[in-house]
Amino acid sequence: MQGALIFNIQKFSVHDGPGIRTTIFFKGCPLACQWCHNPESQNYCTEMMVNPDRCTQCGQCEQHCPEQAITWRYDKLVYDRGRCKVCGACIDYCCKNAREVVGKDYTVPELMIEIEKDRSFYEHSGGGVTLSGGEAMMQIDFVEQLIKACKDSGISVVMDTCGYAPSENFLRIVNDVDLFLYDIKLMDPDLHYRYTGQDNALILKNLRLLSDQGAKIDLRLPLIEGINTNDEEIQNVIDFASSLHIYSIHLLPYHDIAKGKYHKLDVEYCGEKFLIPSDERLQAIAAMFKNRNYQIMIGG
């Protein structure tokens, strides 16, 4: 049976759709947002995260690595990602849990076992399952099977998406998804390309497609001061959304709590240059949407 690469299953989520939810995080994303708070989600492959702050330099990982990807150099352990095959052998001998494999293959039945464990919470709270990432829509064959299994079991499904996926993928699942949490990063296509690695033409096309299909949509706007919080950018979002059927708007102020993850992946962290919008600016943006009669949520 076909599987999918999953990097996290988060129980008791309350910010990924209505009620208490189980959020399934799919690995792999077509965007590379410079402010991404899940950098471990971007590559469609298993990866090793290493926390040097926990490492005691005991050398057990070096002794048990079959690929000799961990060696002593300049009186410290050095990890060669190019040699590592992410077999996980080193983890068994790390007494401080300084090493972690990110990404595990799951089948639909395996995920359904995890999902069903919290059915009582869904039923009492109006919750269910949220598919997130990364970008779940890039693993559409598996996602379609998983959504069908959830619907057959009477479990609500929310899709959290950046919108950058083939339009036919959305058409395959639109009638079985109860709510789309749809990200809009930037309306300016050049700036979108600069900060995410792709332009936004397909994203806006798919958003309109979902609206035309009658999907229930919440827009989620990650807000970074100096990049997408000015009046012109916000007004462009409002003007575009005004022609669509949008249920509510979620304003998500930038945060840097994922900084440590970049360090663990040996990836450059660009977030130092990004600023959190002030409370006053968030309220001003919220007022712009409220003036157009949108329901607004700040955070979550």
N, C-alpha and C positions, 0 to 999 in steps of 0.2 A: 504494500500500500504506500502511496506517495506520502512523503513527510515534508515538514517545514522546519526552518531553522529559527528557533525561538531563543531570545536572550533573557527573558524575565516573565514570570507569571506573578502578578501582583494581586493579592487578595485584599478584600475590604476597601477597594478604591471608592472614593466619594467625589472625585473631581473629574471623572472621565465619563460623564453621562449621569442620568437620573438614578437615584437610589444607591444601594451598595452593589459594587460590581467587581468582577474578576477581569483584570486587564491583561491581555496577552500581547506581549511585545515581540514583534517579528523583526528579525535581523536583516539588514540591507535597506538602503535608501538611495533614490536617484538624486537627491539634493545633498549638498554639503554646506549647510547653513553655518556661518562662522560663529553663531551664538548657540549652536546645538547643545542641549543639556543632556543628550544621550549619545555621546561620541562613539560609544561601543556599539551603537545600532547601525552605523553607516556602512560598514563593509559586510558583504554577504559571505562570511566565512567565520569559523570559530577563531577566537583570539585569546591571547593570554594577557590578563591584567596583573601587574606586579606592583605591590605597595612597598616601596623601599623603606617607609617609616616603620614598618613592622618587621622587616628583615633583621635578623641578629647575626648574619654572615656565618651561620653554622656550617655551611658547605654541604649539607645533606642533598640539596637539590642538584648541585653540581655532580655529586657522586652517582646519582641515580638517573641522570638525564641520558637516554639512549642515543641522542643525536649530538651530544657534546655541545649543546647550545648555551650552556652556562659554564663559564670559566673564571678562574682567578686572574685578575689583571690589576696591577698597581695596588695590591693588597685589598682588593674588594672583588665581589662577584659581579661579573658582567654578563648580561643576557643578550644573545644574538637572535633576534627575531627571524632573520633570514634562514637560520638553520633549524629553528624550532618547528616541529610538526604538530604542536598543541596536543600531544598525546595525554598529557595530564599526569605523567609518572612522577614529576617533581612535586606535585601537590600532595601526594600520599606521604611525603617525608618532610613537609614543611610544618613544623610544630607551631608556628605563629600565624598560620593562615595568610601569608603574605602574597600568595599566588592564587589566581582564580581563572578558570576557563570560562569564557563568555560565548554562549551559543550552544544549543543542544537540539538535536533532531527529535521531533515529535510526530506521531501519526495523529489522525483525527480521533480515534478511540482513546489514545493516551491523554490527549487534551480534554476530551469529554469527561474522563474520570476526575480530573482536577476541577473542571467546571462544575460538575454535579455535586461535589462536596459541599458547596455553599448555596445550594438551591433554596434552602429555607430563608437565607438572608435576602435572596432576590425576591422571593414571594412576599416577604413582609415589608420590603422597602421600595418595591417597584423597580428593582435593579436588574442586573443581567450580566452580559459579557460585552467587553469593549475590545476591539481589535485595533492595536496601535503599533508603534514601531520606533525607529525605522519607518518603513512604508509597507503595510500589509498588502496593499493592492498590487504590489510587484510579485506576489506569490498567489496569483488569482485562482489557479486550479485548486490549490489546497484551501484557500479562503472560501471558495464557493462550497466545497464539501463541508467545511466546518460550520458555515452559516446554516446550511441545510440541516446538519445534525442538531444544531441549537434550536432551530425553528421546529423541527420534528419533536423536540423535547419540551417545547413551550417556553424556551428561554429567549428573552429579548437580546437583540444584537445592536450594538453601536459601532460605527466605523469612524475611527480617528485617522484623518488622511491629509497629506499635503497636496493632494490633487494631481500630482505628476505621475500619471499612469495612462496607458492606452484607454481611450474613451469606451471601447467595447468592454473593457474590464468592469467599468461602472454599470454598464447596461446589464451585465450578467447577474448583478447582485442587488440592484437598486430596489426591487420589489420586496426583498426579504430583509432589508436593513431598516430598523426602526428610527434611527437618527444618524445623521452624518455630522461629525465634528470636523469642520473644514477650515484649514489654515489659509489665511491670506497674509503673506509676509510683507510684500511691497506691490504697489500698483505700477510703478515705473519699471518697464521691462529691463532697461539697462542696469539700474540699481539692483534689481532682482538677480540678474545674472552675476553681478559683481559680488554679491553677498551670499549667494546660494549655489552658484555654478551652473544654473539653468535660467532661461527666461521664463516668463509667466504665462505665455500664450496658451499653452495646453491646460494649465491650472484654471485659468479663467473660463476657457471653453468647457471644461468638465464641470465647473461650478454651475454654469448656465444650463448645461445638459441635465444635471441632477434636478435643478429647479424646474425645468420644463417637464421632467418625468414625475413631478409631484413629490419629490423626496422631502422629508423634514430635515432642515439644515440649521445648525448653529454655526455661525462664523466665529473663528478664534483668531485674534489678532495679537501676535507677540509684539510687544512695543519696546523699542530701543531708542532712547533719547538721542536726538541728532540724526537719526536714520529714517525712521518712519512715523515720527510723532508730530510732525508739523501740520498746520491746518490744511495745506494743499493736499498732502498725502491722505489724510483722514477724509477730506471731502471727496477725493477720488474714489475711496472705498465706498462711501455713502452713495455717491452717484451711481456706481456700478451695482451696488446691492439693491438700490431702489427699484430696479427693473426685475428683481428676482423675488422668490418666495423664501424669505429668511425668517426663522423663528425667533432667534435671539443673537446677541453679540456678546462675546466673551473677550474682555481686555486683559491680556496677560503681560504684566510688566516683566522686563528682563531681570534675571537673577544669575549669579555666578556660582551657585552651589555645586555645579558639575566640574569646577576647575580641577579638582583632584583626579577625576577620571582621565583627563587628558594626560596628566603626569604618569598615571599607571599604564597608559597605552603608548607612551613615548611619542605623543602627538603634540605639536605646537598648539598652545592655547592662545586664541586671538581675542578672548573676552576682556582682556585688560583695557582695551580701548572703548568698550561699550559702557554706557551709562544707564542707570535706572531712572525712568521718568519720575518726576516728583509727584506727590499726591495731588498737588494743585493741577498739574498738567493732566493727570489721569481723570480728574473730575471734569476738566474742560473738554476732554475728548468724549467722555461719557455724555456730557451735556449736548454735544453735537449730534450724537446718535439719538438721544432722548427727544431732541427737537423734531426728529423724523419718526417718532413713535416706536422706536425699537426697544425691546427689553434688553437691559444691560446687566452684565455681571463682571465685576473686577476681580481677577484671579480665579483659579480653578477651571 
